[in-house]
Amino acid sequence: MTHQERASFVGLLSGILLTTFVAVRLSMLFRSDALSGEDAAQVWASAIVWVIPAAIAISAMANILFAMAAKGDPNARVVDERDRLFEYRGMGVLLIATGLGFIAMVIGLSLGWHVPVALTVLYGSVAIGDIAGNAVRIASYRIGG
Amino acid sequence: MPEIRITNVIRRLRFDRDEMTQQALANAAGCTRQTIAAIEKAKYAPSFELAVRIAIALGRPLADVFQVECDGEPIDLAHRGDEKA
């Protein structure tokens, strides 16, 4: 398994973990009517702003663990054209999902959606795109090309 | 558009070269062992640059390493240009 393939696995697992936590947190907020006031967008953002540093921290920790595990192996961090091809493939999936989420959000807002709902749709599309992108990367490695 | 199929004999050439390992070839060509494995199984078509680097690492001309078929007919990469002229 290459360094990039391992990174895709970690990305997939951390994405599923973070998205699950956020989904639970947001569903609790929606049920508690905390997102019905005028400051709904601010409450929504405050509830999930921690996701950004958490994702960075998980990625950094995974890189440190990989580096420790591959100590003494000079080829452990080789990234070649196949890795880059799969990286672009995954990014393409993320871009499509994010684009669709943005379009859904704009259409939803024009139809009178509540702002936190629209933001949740956008966040969901990014999260699903990230998970799907990592899944596509892993599938590409498994298939071979 | 004609159907192009690219095959290779990297596996045989590795064994001809003192049973060179996939890892050794990958190190010499500047890619991962997994990429060499995927190319050998024809699951991944390398870029022209990587194909040249693999040929150099194996010490053989490119046409000895990679073979091309166009609509099922083998193409002689080394002399195709001459035939056209």
gemmi code that builds the backbone of each chain (N, CA, C; Angstrom):
import gemmi

chains = {
    "A": [
        ("MET", (0.848, -1.196, 0.000), (0.000, 0.000, 0.000), (0.886, 1.249, 0.000)),
        ("THR", (0.637, 2.167, -0.931), (1.469, 3.371, -1.008), (1.054, 4.372, 0.077)),
        ("HIS", (1.933, 5.355, 0.274), (1.650, 6.408, 1.256), (0.319, 7.099, 0.927)),
        ("GLN", (0.098, 7.374, -0.348), (-1.113, 8.079, -0.776), (-2.359, 7.225, -0.547)),
        ("GLU", (-2.213, 5.922, -0.739), (-3.358, 5.026, -0.539), (-3.734, 4.994, 0.943)),
        ("ARG", (-2.720, 4.930, 1.797), (-2.982, 4.955, 3.244), (-3.645, 6.272, 3.636)),
        ("ALA", (-3.160, 7.373, 3.038), (-3.725, 8.692, 3.343), (-5.197, 8.753, 2.930)),
        ("SER", (-5.531, 8.090, 1.814), (-6.921, 8.063, 1.361), (-7.793, 7.301, 2.353)),
        ("PHE", (-7.270, 6.211, 2.888), (-8.003, 5.435, 3.902), (-8.269, 6.294, 5.138)),
        ("VAL", (-7.229, 6.991, 5.595), (-7.384, 7.853, 6.773), (-8.387, 8.959, 6.473)),
        ("GLY", (-8.307, 9.537, 5.269), (-9.242, 10.588, 4.864), (-10.673, 10.090, 4.864)),
        ("LEU", (-10.861, 8.865, 4.377), (-12.205, 8.280, 4.332), (-12.744, 8.051, 5.744)),
        ("LEU", (-11.916, 7.454, 6.596), (-12.365, 7.158, 7.968), (-12.625, 8.439, 8.758)),
        ("SER", (-11.704, 9.407, 8.658), (-11.900, 10.659, 9.403), (-13.100, 11.425, 8.861)),
        ("GLY", (-13.310, 11.350, 7.543), (-14.470, 12.015, 6.933), (-15.778, 11.434, 7.442)),
        ("ILE", (-15.841, 10.116, 7.508), (-17.056, 9.452, 8.002), (-17.287, 9.815, 9.474)),
        ("LEU", (-16.187, 9.787, 10.239), (-16.270, 10.088, 11.678), (-16.758, 11.527, 11.911)),
        ("LEU", (-16.101, 12.485, 11.266), (-16.461, 13.899, 11.460), (-17.879, 14.177, 10.974)),
        ("THR", (-18.223, 13.606, 9.815), (-19.560, 13.850, 9.257), (-20.643, 13.276, 10.170)),
        ("THR", (-20.365, 12.116, 10.756), (-21.332, 11.513, 11.679), (-21.533, 12.411, 12.901)),
        ("PHE", (-20.407, 12.890, 13.466), (-20.503, 13.776, 14.631), (-21.296, 15.043, 14.294)),
        ("VAL", (-20.974, 15.634, 13.140), (-21.656, 16.870, 12.737), (-23.141, 16.606, 12.501)),
        ("ALA", (-23.446, 15.479, 11.860), (-24.852, 15.154, 11.580), (-25.639, 15.017, 12.884)),
        ("VAL", (-25.033, 14.345, 13.856), (-25.704, 14.176, 15.153), (-25.893, 15.532, 15.828)),
        ("ARG", (-24.824, 16.336, 15.816), (-24.866, 17.662, 16.465), (-25.932, 18.555, 15.822)),
        ("LEU", (-25.948, 18.561, 14.488), (-26.922, 19.407, 13.783), (-28.350, 18.917, 13.992)),
        ("SER", (-28.539, 17.613, 13.995), (-29.903, 17.104, 14.195), (-30.409, 17.464, 15.598)),
        ("MET", (-29.496, 17.463, 16.581), (-29.881, 17.871, 17.937), (-30.278, 19.350, 17.954)),
        ("LEU", (-29.487, 20.171, 17.235), (-29.783, 21.611, 17.187), (-31.123, 21.879, 16.504)),
        ("PHE", (-31.372, 21.176, 15.395), (-32.633, 21.394, 14.675), (-33.829, 21.000, 15.547)),
        ("ARG", (-33.649, 19.901, 16.315), (-34.741, 19.418, 17.162), (-34.991, 20.354, 18.350)),
        ("SER", (-33.914, 21.013, 18.817), (-34.043, 21.851, 20.017), (-34.515, 23.280, 19.708)),
        ("ASP", (-34.772, 23.575, 18.461), (-35.212, 24.918, 18.037), (-34.141, 25.990, 18.228)),
        ("ALA", (-32.886, 25.571, 18.440), (-31.799, 26.545, 18.604), (-31.518, 27.281, 17.298)),
        ("LEU", (-31.969, 26.715, 16.184), (-31.690, 27.314, 14.876), (-32.903, 28.058, 14.313)),
        ("SER", (-33.817, 28.443, 15.182), (-35.014, 29.116, 14.675), (-34.979, 30.628, 14.895)),
        ("GLY", (-33.988, 31.118, 15.655), (-33.917, 32.549, 15.933), (-33.254, 33.339, 14.820)),
        ("GLU", (-33.101, 34.659, 15.070), (-32.469, 35.521, 14.054), (-30.978, 35.232, 13.907)),
        ("ASP", (-30.369, 34.715, 14.983), (-28.936, 34.415, 14.947), (-28.688, 32.956, 14.536)),
        ("ALA", (-29.624, 32.388, 13.785), (-29.546, 30.965, 13.423), (-28.256, 30.627, 12.671)),
        ("ALA", (-27.868, 31.492, 11.727), (-26.663, 31.212, 10.930), (-25.429, 31.187, 11.827)),
        ("GLN", (-25.396, 32.126, 12.809), (-24.248, 32.189, 13.718), (-24.201, 30.952, 14.625)),
        ("VAL", (-25.368, 30.536, 15.108), (-25.441, 29.333, 15.961), (-24.986, 28.107, 15.173)),
        ("TRP", (-25.453, 28.047, 13.933), (-25.080, 26.925, 13.056), (-23.564, 26.884, 12.868)),
        ("ALA", (-22.981, 28.035, 12.537), (-21.533, 28.098, 12.291), (-20.746, 27.757, 13.562)),
        ("SER", (-21.213, 28.270, 14.697), (-20.524, 27.998, 15.965), (-20.526, 26.508, 16.287)),
        ("ALA", (-21.608, 25.845, 15.876), (-21.738, 24.420, 16.190), (-20.761, 23.556, 15.406)),
        ("ILE", (-20.371, 23.995, 14.205), (-19.513, 23.117, 13.393), (-18.156, 23.735, 13.050)),
        ("VAL", (-17.857, 24.898, 13.620), (-16.577, 25.551, 13.289), (-15.379, 24.702, 13.738)),
        ("TRP", (-15.588, 23.875, 14.743), (-14.511, 23.015, 15.260), (-14.099, 21.944, 14.266)),
        ("VAL", (-14.934, 21.693, 13.260), (-14.628, 20.647, 12.275), (-13.335, 20.980, 11.517)),
        ("ILE", (-13.116, 22.274, 11.270), (-11.936, 22.679, 10.478), (-10.635, 22.322, 11.209)),
        ("PRO", (-10.423, 22.789, 12.453), (-9.184, 22.375, 13.133), (-9.116, 20.876, 13.412)),
        ("ALA", (-10.296, 20.259, 13.630), (-10.297, 18.810, 13.906), (-9.807, 18.034, 12.685)),
        ("ALA", (-10.265, 18.439, 11.494), (-9.836, 17.756, 10.264), (-8.335, 17.943, 10.049)),
        ("ILE", (-7.841, 19.164, 10.308), (-6.402, 19.435, 10.146), (-5.599, 18.596, 11.152)),
        ("ALA", (-6.098, 18.533, 12.390), (-5.386, 17.786, 13.441), (-5.327, 16.295, 13.113)),
        ("ILE", (-6.439, 15.734, 12.632), (-6.468, 14.304, 12.292), (-5.493, 14.010, 11.157)),
        ("SER", (-5.490, 14.903, 10.147), (-4.584, 14.716, 9.011), (-3.125, 14.790, 9.454)),
        ("ALA", (-2.818, 15.768, 10.334), (-1.441, 15.924, 10.824), (-1.017, 14.714, 11.652)),
        ("MET", (-1.911, 14.244, 12.518), (-1.598, 13.077, 13.353), (-1.360, 11.835, 12.489)),
        ("ALA", (-2.190, 11.674, 11.459), (-2.031, 10.518, 10.563), (-0.682, 10.584, 9.852)),
        ("ASN", (-0.296, 11.788, 9.406), (0.990, 11.946, 8.718), (2.149, 11.619, 9.643)),
        ("ILE", (2.040, 12.059, 10.905), (3.107, 11.782, 11.886), (3.204, 10.273, 12.137)),
        ("LEU", (2.043, 9.617, 12.284), (2.031, 8.169, 12.512), (2.610, 7.406, 11.322)),
        ("PHE", (2.254, 7.848, 10.084), (2.797, 7.201, 8.879), (4.311, 7.360, 8.832)),
        ("ALA", (4.768, 8.575, 9.154), (6.208, 8.850, 9.113), (6.949, 7.969, 10.122)),
        ("MET", (6.347, 7.790, 11.309), (6.978, 6.942, 12.331), (6.991, 5.481, 11.886)),
        ("ALA", (5.885, 5.037, 11.286), (5.789, 3.640, 10.857), (6.749, 3.340, 9.708)),
        ("ALA", (6.992, 4.347, 8.873), (7.836, 4.137, 7.682), (9.265, 4.609, 7.901)),
        ("LYS", (9.663, 4.758, 9.140), (11.011, 5.246, 9.449), (12.057, 4.293, 8.857)),
        ("GLY", (13.009, 4.864, 8.118), (14.066, 4.048, 7.527), (13.746, 3.549, 6.136)),
        ("ASP", (12.508, 3.738, 5.689), (12.144, 3.320, 4.335), (12.140, 4.552, 3.421)),
        ("PRO", (13.171, 4.720, 2.575), (13.260, 5.929, 1.748), (12.172, 6.026, 0.684)),
        ("ASN", (11.509, 4.892, 0.379), (10.484, 4.901, -0.672), (9.074, 5.107, -0.133)),
        ("ALA", (8.973, 5.226, 1.194), (7.648, 5.284, 1.807), (6.842, 6.494, 1.351)),
        ("ARG", (7.527, 7.569, 1.009), (6.793, 8.787, 0.660), (6.874, 9.128, -0.831)),
        ("VAL", (7.186, 8.135, -1.647), (7.236, 8.370, -3.092), (5.817, 8.589, -3.617)),
        ("VAL", (5.636, 9.684, -4.351), (4.339, 9.981, -4.981), (4.586, 10.043, -6.483)),
        ("ASP", (3.899, 9.204, -7.239), (4.148, 9.185, -8.683), (2.917, 9.621, -9.463)),
        ("GLU", (2.981, 9.483, -10.799), (1.909, 9.987, -11.667), (0.581, 9.278, -11.422)),
        ("ARG", (0.656, 7.993, -11.031), (-0.593, 7.249, -10.770), (-1.269, 7.804, -9.521)),
        ("ASP", (-0.482, 8.104, -8.493), (-1.036, 8.722, -7.285), (-1.709, 10.050, -7.624)),
        ("ARG", (-1.024, 10.836, -8.470), (-1.581, 12.155, -8.840), (-2.866, 11.999, -9.654)),
        ("LEU", (-2.893, 11.000, -10.554), (-4.104, 10.754, -11.356), (-5.298, 10.440, -10.445)),
        ("PHE", (-5.068, 9.568, -9.461), (-6.152, 9.194, -8.550), (-6.542, 10.371, -7.655)),
        ("GLU", (-5.555, 11.191, -7.311), (-5.823, 12.393, -6.511), (-6.768, 13.325, -7.281)),
        ("TYR", (-6.463, 13.547, -8.562), (-7.311, 14.411, -9.398), (-8.711, 13.811, -9.551)),
        ("ARG", (-8.759, 12.483, -9.684), (-10.047, 11.793, -9.820), (-10.916, 12.053, -8.580)),
        ("GLY", (-10.311, 11.914, -7.408), (-11.032, 12.155, -6.153), (-11.469, 13.601, -6.019)),
        ("MET", (-10.558, 14.515, -6.432), (-10.892, 15.942, -6.361), (-12.037, 16.282, -7.314)),
        ("GLY", (-12.085, 15.584, -8.446), (-13.175, 15.791, -9.400), (-14.516, 15.433, -8.787)),
        ("VAL", (-14.548, 14.329, -8.065), (-15.782, 13.888, -7.393), (-16.203, 14.927, -6.350)),
        ("LEU", (-15.215, 15.396, -5.566), (-15.501, 16.416, -4.538), (-16.043, 17.695, -5.182)),
        ("LEU", (-15.436, 18.084, -6.295), (-15.852, 19.308, -6.991), (-17.285, 19.189, -7.516)),
        ("ILE", (-17.611, 18.047, -8.088), (-18.970, 17.830, -8.628), (-19.990, 17.875, -7.489)),
        ("ALA", (-19.688, 17.162, -6.394), (-20.624, 17.118, -5.260), (-20.808, 18.515, -4.661)),
        ("THR", (-19.706, 19.253, -4.513), (-19.784, 20.607, -3.949), (-20.583, 21.536, -4.869)),
        ("GLY", (-20.345, 21.401, -6.158), (-21.079, 22.222, -7.131), (-22.568, 21.954, -7.082)),
        ("LEU", (-22.915, 20.669, -7.023), (-24.332, 20.306, -6.948), (-24.955, 20.827, -5.647)),
        ("GLY", (-24.194, 20.731, -4.552), (-24.673, 21.229, -3.256), (-24.899, 22.727, -3.282)),
        ("PHE", (-23.976, 23.436, -3.933), (-24.108, 24.895, -4.025), (-25.351, 25.272, -4.843)),
        ("ILE", (-25.547, 24.571, -5.953), (-26.724, 24.842, -6.795), (-28.010, 24.549, -6.005)),
        ("ALA", (-28.005, 23.425, -5.282), (-29.175, 23.061, -4.465), (-29.439, 24.124, -3.412)),
        ("MET", (-28.330, 24.643, -2.808), (-28.482, 25.667, -1.775), (-29.095, 26.952, -2.353)),
        ("VAL", (-28.587, 27.368, -3.508), (-29.099, 28.608, -4.129), (-30.572, 28.451, -4.496)),
        ("ILE", (-30.888, 27.301, -5.114), (-32.291, 27.051, -5.492), (-33.164, 27.010, -4.235)),
        ("GLY", (-32.656, 26.321, -3.215), (-33.403, 26.217, -1.958), (-33.667, 27.570, -1.325)),
        ("LEU", (-32.618, 28.407, -1.291), (-32.792, 29.753, -0.709), (-33.804, 30.569, -1.509)),
        ("SER", (-33.762, 30.400, -2.843), (-34.712, 31.146, -3.681), (-36.149, 30.666, -3.448)),
        ("LEU", (-36.277, 29.426, -2.990), (-37.611, 28.877, -2.704), (-38.052, 29.164, -1.266)),
        ("GLY", (-37.160, 29.847, -0.513), (-37.535, 30.239, 0.839), (-37.052, 29.327, 1.944)),
        ("TRP", (-36.029, 28.515, 1.662), (-35.475, 27.664, 2.709), (-34.931, 28.527, 3.845)),
        ("HIS", (-34.984, 27.982, 5.043), (-34.359, 28.585, 6.205), (-32.836, 28.508, 5.999)),
        ("VAL", (-32.091, 29.578, 6.374), (-30.643, 29.637, 6.120), (-29.882, 28.422, 6.686)),
        ("PRO", (-30.134, 28.004, 7.945), (-29.400, 26.833, 8.458), (-29.630, 25.561, 7.636)),
        ("VAL", (-30.818, 25.422, 7.081), (-31.101, 24.255, 6.242), (-30.241, 24.317, 4.983)),
        ("ALA", (-30.183, 25.516, 4.372), (-29.385, 25.689, 3.153), (-27.899, 25.442, 3.437)),
        ("LEU", (-27.419, 25.965, 4.571), (-26.014, 25.751, 4.944), (-25.732, 24.274, 5.192)),
        ("THR", (-26.697, 23.577, 5.777), (-26.534, 22.144, 6.047), (-26.455, 21.362, 4.742)),
        ("VAL", (-27.273, 21.770, 3.769), (-27.230, 21.097, 2.460), (-25.849, 21.298, 1.825)),
        ("LEU", (-25.319, 22.528, 1.913), (-23.999, 22.811, 1.336), (-22.916, 22.010, 2.064)),
        ("TYR", (-22.973, 22.038, 3.408), (-21.976, 21.288, 4.189), (-22.070, 19.796, 3.867)),
        ("GLY", (-23.297, 19.291, 3.788), (-23.505, 17.866, 3.485), (-22.922, 17.481, 2.139)),
        ("SER", (-23.084, 18.367, 1.152), (-22.555, 18.044, -0.179), (-21.022, 17.997, -0.156)),
        ("VAL", (-20.407, 18.915, 0.601), (-18.936, 18.913, 0.714), (-18.476, 17.643, 1.439)),
        ("ALA", (-19.162, 17.311, 2.538), (-18.772, 16.137, 3.327), (-18.949, 14.854, 2.526)),
        ("ILE", (-20.089, 14.736, 1.841), (-20.333, 13.534, 1.029), (-19.342, 13.472, -0.141)),
        ("GLY", (-19.062, 14.648, -0.732), (-18.086, 14.704, -1.830), (-16.707, 14.263, -1.372)),
        ("ASP", (-16.318, 14.683, -0.166), (-15.008, 14.300, 0.385), (-14.944, 12.790, 0.614)),
        ("ILE", (-16.003, 12.251, 1.213), (-16.044, 10.806, 1.475), (-16.050, 10.027, 0.150)),
        ("ALA", (-16.886, 10.480, -0.793), (-16.972, 9.792, -2.087), (-15.650, 9.907, -2.847)),
        ("GLY", (-14.998, 11.072, -2.748), (-13.708, 11.269, -3.420), (-12.655, 10.306, -2.897)),
        ("ASN", (-12.608, 10.152, -1.571), (-11.655, 9.206, -0.980), (-12.008, 7.763, -1.364)),
        ("ALA", (-13.317, 7.479, -1.416), (-13.751, 6.123, -1.805), (-13.343, 5.830, -3.253)),
        ("VAL", (-13.490, 6.834, -4.119), (-13.099, 6.658, -5.530), (-11.587, 6.434, -5.636)),
        ("ARG", (-10.810, 7.181, -4.833), (-9.350, 7.011, -4.824), (-8.976, 5.582, -4.421)),
        ("ILE", (-9.604, 5.115, -3.326), (-9.294, 3.766, -2.833), (-9.708, 2.723, -3.870)),
        ("ALA", (-10.886, 2.919, -4.473), (-11.347, 1.981, -5.510), (-10.380, 1.978, -6.690)),
        ("SER", (-9.871, 3.147, -7.053), (-8.917, 3.232, -8.172), (-7.654, 2.440, -7.851)),
        ("TYR", (-7.178, 2.568, -6.622), (-5.978, 1.811, -6.219), (-6.251, 0.311, -6.262)),
        ("ARG", (-7.469, -0.079, -5.806), (-7.817, -1.510, -5.794), (-7.924, -2.058, -7.217)),
        ("ILE", (-8.559, -1.264, -8.105), (-8.731, -1.705, -9.490), (-7.368, -1.725, -10.199)),
        ("GLY", (-6.561, -0.715, -9.915), (-5.218, -0.672, -10.495), (-4.973, 0.502, -11.412)),
        ("GLY", (-5.984, 1.001, -12.066), (-5.758, 2.111, -12.992), (-6.980, 2.967, -13.183)),
    ],
    "B": [
        ("MET", (-12.409, 5.974, -34.938), (-11.085, 6.050, -34.323), (-10.543, 4.634, -34.082)),
        ("PRO", (-9.306, 4.372, -34.520), (-8.766, 3.019, -34.315), (-8.579, 2.688, -32.838)),
        ("GLU", (-8.767, 1.392, -32.514), (-8.597, 0.962, -31.121), (-7.130, 0.641, -30.861)),
        ("ILE", (-6.544, 1.362, -29.922), (-5.127, 1.178, -29.583), (-5.019, 0.341, -28.313)),
        ("ARG", (-4.196, -0.686, -28.349), (-3.973, -1.519, -27.165), (-2.472, -1.578, -26.908)),
        ("ILE", (-2.077, -1.231, -25.684), (-0.648, -1.227, -25.341), (-0.361, -2.368, -24.364)),
        ("THR", (0.569, -3.203, -24.730), (0.999, -4.292, -23.832), (2.488, -4.101, -23.534)),
        ("ASN", (3.004, -4.912, -22.635), (4.436, -4.786, -22.311), (4.994, -6.123, -21.845)),
        ("VAL", (6.317, -6.184, -21.882), (7.000, -7.407, -21.429), (7.954, -7.069, -20.277)),
        ("ILE", (7.523, -6.134, -19.447), (8.370, -5.680, -18.337), (8.738, -6.849, -17.425)),
        ("ARG", (7.746, -7.685, -17.152), (7.982, -8.807, -16.235), (9.125, -9.694, -16.748)),
        ("ARG", (9.058, -10.051, -18.037), (10.098, -10.918, -18.621), (11.452, -10.210, -18.621)),
        ("LEU", (11.442, -8.922, -18.970), (12.703, -8.168, -19.019), (13.326, -8.022, -17.631)),
        ("ARG", (12.474, -7.936, -16.618), (13.007, -7.859, -15.242), (13.751, -9.144, -14.896)),
        ("PHE", (13.140, -10.258, -15.269), (13.783, -11.543, -14.947), (15.051, -11.753, -15.781)),
        ("ASP", (15.026, -11.227, -17.017), (16.240, -11.301, -17.845), (17.366, -10.458, -17.242)),
        ("ARG", (16.989, -9.478, -16.464), (17.975, -8.572, -15.875), (18.263, -8.996, -14.429)),
        ("ASP", (18.800, -10.177, -14.280), (19.181, -10.734, -12.969), (18.004, -10.738, -11.982)),
        ("GLU", (16.844, -11.080, -12.471), (15.640, -11.155, -11.631), (15.441, -9.877, -10.820)),
        ("MET", (15.500, -8.791, -11.528), (15.280, -7.468, -10.919), (13.894, -7.436, -10.270)),
        ("THR", (13.811, -6.919, -9.065), (12.511, -6.862, -8.386), (11.695, -5.662, -8.882)),
        ("GLN", (10.393, -5.735, -8.624), (9.530, -4.593, -8.978), (9.980, -3.349, -8.222)),
        ("GLN", (10.378, -3.533, -6.959), (10.813, -2.396, -6.147), (12.077, -1.762, -6.722)),
        ("ALA", (13.016, -2.604, -7.171), (14.263, -2.083, -7.743), (13.969, -1.299, -9.024)),
        ("LEU", (13.076, -1.830, -9.842), (12.703, -1.132, -11.075), (11.985, 0.184, -10.744)),
        ("ALA", (11.106, 0.116, -9.743), (10.371, 1.328, -9.334), (11.351, 2.397, -8.841)),
        ("ASN", (12.338, 1.989, -8.058), (13.344, 2.940, -7.563), (14.100, 3.579, -8.735)),
        ("ALA", (14.465, 2.739, -9.712), (15.240, 3.236, -10.854), (14.402, 4.139, -11.756)),
        ("ALA", (13.093, 3.840, -11.857), (12.219, 4.621, -12.751), (11.561, 5.802, -12.042)),
        ("GLY", (11.680, 5.845, -10.722), (11.100, 6.966, -9.965), (9.600, 6.883, -9.783)),
        ("CYS", (9.103, 5.677, -9.519), (7.669, 5.515, -9.246), (7.504, 4.500, -8.110)),
        ("THR", (6.271, 4.158, -7.788), (6.046, 3.204, -6.698), (6.026, 1.775, -7.254)),
        ("ARG", (6.271, 0.803, -6.366), (6.226, -0.604, -6.773), (4.835, -0.965, -7.274)),
        ("GLN", (3.812, -0.356, -6.643), (2.425, -0.652, -7.030), (2.144, -0.208, -8.476)),
        ("THR", (2.780, 0.889, -8.886), (2.584, 1.361, -10.259), (3.222, 0.389, -11.248)),
        ("ILE", (4.410, -0.104, -10.916), (5.054, -1.099, -11.789), (4.167, -2.343, -11.900)),
        ("ALA", (3.612, -2.774, -10.761), (2.736, -3.962, -10.758), (1.512, -3.723, -11.642)),
        ("ALA", (0.915, -2.531, -11.526), (-0.283, -2.210, -12.326), (0.053, -2.152, -13.820)),
        ("ILE", (1.231, -1.624, -14.154), (1.640, -1.550, -15.570), (1.873, -2.964, -16.112)),
        ("GLU", (2.529, -3.806, -15.336), (2.797, -5.184, -15.776), (1.509, -5.943, -16.069)),
        ("LYS", (0.484, -5.673, -15.246), (-0.805, -6.357, -15.442), (-1.667, -5.656, -16.484)),
        ("ALA", (-1.115, -4.616, -17.120), (-1.832, -3.813, -18.132), (-3.100, -3.175, -17.566)),
        ("LYS", (-3.081, -2.906, -16.259), (-4.224, -2.224, -15.648), (-4.033, -0.720, -15.682)),
        ("TYR", (-2.800, -0.297, -15.911), (-2.511, 1.136, -15.956), (-1.559, 1.408, -17.116)),
        ("ALA", (-1.907, 2.395, -17.944), (-1.044, 2.803, -19.061), (-0.189, 3.980, -18.598)),
        ("PRO", (1.131, 3.808, -18.559), (1.984, 4.896, -18.039), (2.068, 6.051, -19.026)),
        ("SER", (2.480, 7.207, -18.502), (2.742, 8.346, -19.380), (3.958, 8.016, -20.242)),
        ("PHE", (4.151, 8.791, -21.306), (5.297, 8.554, -22.189), (6.603, 8.707, -21.396)),
        ("GLU", (6.630, 9.706, -20.518), (7.839, 9.951, -19.731), (8.174, 8.743, -18.843)),
        ("LEU", (7.165, 8.214, -18.154), (7.433, 7.067, -17.279), (7.806, 5.835, -18.098)),
        ("ALA", (7.161, 5.672, -19.264), (7.502, 4.539, -20.142), (8.971, 4.611, -20.544)),
        ("VAL", (9.431, 5.823, -20.877), (10.845, 6.002, -21.266), (11.748, 5.707, -20.079)),
        ("ARG", (11.359, 6.182, -18.889), (12.194, 5.952, -17.705), (12.285, 4.451, -17.374)),
        ("ILE", (11.182, 3.727, -17.584), (11.190, 2.276, -17.352), (12.122, 1.583, -18.360)),
        ("ALA", (12.020, 2.017, -19.631), (12.879, 1.431, -20.672), (14.354, 1.687, -20.357)),
        ("ILE", (14.658, 2.903, -19.909), (16.051, 3.242, -19.547), (16.503, 2.372, -18.373)),
        ("ALA", (15.610, 2.232, -17.377), (15.962, 1.439, -16.192), (16.207, -0.029, -16.564)),
        ("LEU", (15.496, -0.509, -17.581), (15.672, -1.902, -18.013), (16.799, -2.032, -19.038)),
        ("GLY", (17.333, -0.890, -19.489), (18.442, -0.895, -20.449), (18.038, -1.394, -21.821)),
        ("ARG", (16.771, -1.138, -22.204), (16.271, -1.604, -23.505), (15.587, -0.460, -24.234)),
        ("PRO", (15.524, -0.546, -25.582), (14.767, 0.474, -26.323), (13.286, 0.414, -25.944)),
        ("LEU", (12.627, 1.539, -26.065), (11.209, 1.625, -25.693), (10.367, 0.566, -26.418)),
        ("ALA", (10.661, 0.362, -27.695), (9.878, -0.570, -28.505), (10.047, -2.025, -28.062)),
        ("ASP", (11.139, -2.317, -27.352), (11.335, -3.675, -26.825), (10.495, -3.908, -25.575)),
        ("VAL", (10.173, -2.813, -24.891), (9.459, -2.918, -23.609), (7.944, -2.851, -23.823)),
        ("PHE", (7.524, -1.923, -24.664), (6.087, -1.727, -24.902), (5.725, -2.088, -26.340)),
        ("GLN", (4.611, -2.790, -26.490), (4.126, -3.156, -27.816), (2.748, -2.533, -28.020)),
        ("VAL", (2.502, -2.108, -29.239), (1.239, -1.432, -29.545), (0.486, -2.192, -30.630)),
        ("GLU", (-0.810, -2.376, -30.391), (-1.674, -2.978, -31.408), (-2.719, -1.943, -31.808)),
        ("CYS", (-2.908, -1.818, -33.114), (-3.914, -0.881, -33.635), (-4.976, -1.716, -34.350)),
        ("ASP", (-6.189, -1.726, -33.808), (-7.270, -2.560, -34.339), (-6.829, -4.022, -34.459)),
        ("GLY", (-6.100, -4.498, -33.454), (-5.679, -5.896, -33.419), (-4.403, -6.197, -34.187)),
        ("GLU", (-3.923, -5.218, -34.971), (-2.705, -5.419, -35.766), (-1.504, -4.849, -35.019)),
        ("PRO", (-0.435, -5.645, -34.818), (0.740, -5.099, -34.128), (1.423, -4.003, -34.950)),
        ("ILE", (1.861, -2.961, -34.242), (2.559, -1.851, -34.898), (4.023, -1.885, -34.472)),
        ("ASP", (4.914, -1.804, -35.461), (6.342, -1.760, -35.149), (6.698, -0.308, -34.817)),
        ("LEU", (6.791, -0.015, -33.530), (7.049, 1.366, -33.092), (8.381, 1.898, -33.621)),
        ("ALA", (9.347, 1.010, -33.750), (10.686, 1.443, -34.152), (10.740, 1.871, -35.612)),
        ("HIS", (9.875, 1.294, -36.453), (9.979, 1.578, -37.886), (8.728, 2.196, -38.493)),
        ("ARG", (7.718, 2.423, -37.684), (6.443, 2.937, -38.193), (6.628, 4.250, -38.961)),
        ("GLY", (7.447, 5.139, -38.430), (7.685, 6.428, -39.076), (8.283, 6.261, -40.454)),
        ("ASP", (9.238, 5.320, -40.612), (9.890, 5.076, -41.895), (8.877, 4.591, -42.925)),
        ("GLU", (7.978, 3.690, -42.468), (6.981, 3.130, -43.390), (6.060, 4.209, -43.930)),
        ("LYS", (5.687, 5.130, -43.063), (4.791, 6.231, -43.467), (5.470, 7.104, -44.502)),
        ("ALA", (6.773, 7.362, -44.296), (7.511, 8.241, -45.211), (7.689, 7.532, -46.548)),
    ],
}
model = gemmi.Model(1)
for chain_id, residues in chains.items():
    chain = gemmi.Chain(chain_id)
    for i, (resn, *xyz) in enumerate(residues, 1):
        res = gemmi.Residue()
        res.name, res.seqid = resn, gemmi.SeqId(i, " ")
        for name, pos in zip(("N", "CA", "C"), xyz):
            atom = gemmi.Atom()
            atom.name, atom.element = name, gemmi.Element(name[0])
            atom.pos, atom.b_iso = gemmi.Position(*pos), 0.0
            res.add_atom(atom)
        chain.add_residue(res)
    model.add_chain(chain)
structure = gemmi.Structure()
structure.add_model(model)
structure.setup_entities()
